Amino acid sequence: MKRTHEEIEEIVNDLGYKLLDKYMYKNYRRVIIQDNNGYKWDGDFNSFMNHGISFFDSTNPYTLENIV
């Protein structure tokens, strides 16, 4: 099911995060989100919905920024 930007933003906000950006990469809908501590995460939206996120993971390009 293809969701609109507004629907994605509402889902992210309802889960306590802020949507910073979204984009497509190799047919995957990617999102960049931020939590209340300022930690950022960039990943697949479906993975976010099904498995949650880890701000300190080797697949997150913001991990080093989150640590510093």
N, C-alpha and C positions, 0 to 999 in steps of 0.2 A: 504494500500500500504506500503510495507516494504522499508524503505529508507536505503541507505548505510551510513556509518559513515561520509563520505565526504559530502553527501547531507545534513545530519543533521547539520554538522559543518557550511556549507555554509548558511543554513537558519538562524541559530543562529547568525552568523557573520553579515549577511545582516540586521538583526534586531538590530544591535548595541551591541551585547553581545559576550562573549567569552565562548566557550564550554570547560569545565574543564574535564568532564567525562560523560560517558553514560553506562547504565547497564540495565538488565532486572530484574523486581521484580513482581512476580505473573502474568506473561504474559503481563506486561505493560513495555513499553520502558521508562525508566527514564533518565533524563539528569540533570547534575549539571552545572549551568551556572553562570557567573559573569558579573556584569556591570562595567562601567568605574569608578565608585566610590569604587569598590572592594566588593560590596555586592554580596552574593552568594544565589542561589536558587536551591533546589533539588525537582524535581517534574516530573509528567507525561508529556511526550513530546506532546501528543495530547492536554492535558489541556493547555499547553504553547501556542500551535498553535491556539486554539479556544478561550481561555479566557484571555490570558496574564498571568502575574505573580505578586505576591506580595512578596517582600523581607521581609516583617514584618508580617507574617501570622503564626498562631499557627501550621499549617501543615508543615511549612518549618523548617527543623532541624537546619538551619543556622540563624534563627531569632535572638537568643541571641548574636551570634557572630557579626551579622550585627549591632546590637544596640551599642555594646561596642566599 
